[in-house]
Amino acid sequence: MKFVAERYFDVDEERVLVFVRGTASGQQSGTPVEAAVAHEFTLREGLIVRVKVHPNRDEALKAVGLAG
């Protein structure tokens, strides 16, 4: 699977939310598959210490407090 970052959101001092588009093709069928998700990264001292994948971008924004 190939992932491409589409948009970045600074959440707070330690977290960033990234809208990511993943693309792949079926191993047997070759059918293309695409997913638009969000990855929430927590960083400390320049290192990623946690990654949370949100399957729904709107829910991701709510979860990190960037949407009402």
C-alpha positions in Angstrom: 0.0 0.0 0.0 1.2 3.5 -0.8 0.4 6.4 1.5 0.3 10.1 0.5 -0.1 12.9 3.1 -2.7 15.3 1.9 -3.1 17.8 4.8 -1.5 18.5 8.2 -3.1 19.9 11.3 -1.2 21.0 14.4 -3.3 19.7 17.3 -1.1 20.8 20.3 2.5 20.9 21.4 2.9 17.1 21.0 0.4 16.0 18.4 -0.2 16.4 14.7 -3.1 15.1 12.6 -2.4 14.1 9.0 -5.0 13.4 6.4 -3.6 10.4 4.4 -4.8 8.7 1.2 -3.8 5.1 0.9 -3.8 3.3 -2.5 -3.2 -0.3 -3.4 -4.3 -2.9 -5.9 -5.6 -6.4 -5.2 -2.9 -9.0 -5.4 -4.9 -11.5 -7.4 -7.4 -9.3 -9.2 -5.4 -6.1 -9.6 -8.5 -4.2 -8.5 -7.6 -0.7 -7.3 -8.4 0.1 -3.6 -8.3 3.5 -2.0 -8.8 4.7 1.5 -8.9 8.3 2.9 -8.0 8.2 6.6 -6.3 10.3 9.3 -3.2 9.5 11.2 -2.7 11.1 14.6 1.0 11.3 15.6 2.3 12.0 19.1 5.9 13.3 19.3 8.2 13.7 22.2 11.8 15.0 21.8 11.5 14.7 18.1 10.5 11.1 18.1 7.1 9.5 17.2 5.9 7.8 20.4 2.4 7.0 19.3 0.4 6.6 16.1 -3.4 6.3 16.1 -5.2 5.6 12.8 -8.7 7.1 12.4 -10.7 5.5 9.6 -13.0 8.5 9.4 -11.5 12.0 8.9 -14.5 13.9 10.3 -14.4 11.8 13.5 -10.6 12.3 13.7 -11.1 16.1 13.7 -13.6 15.7 16.5 -11.4 13.3 18.5 -8.5 15.7 18.6 -10.8 18.7 19.3 -10.5 20.5 16.0 -14.2 20.2 15.1 -17.4 20.7 17.0 
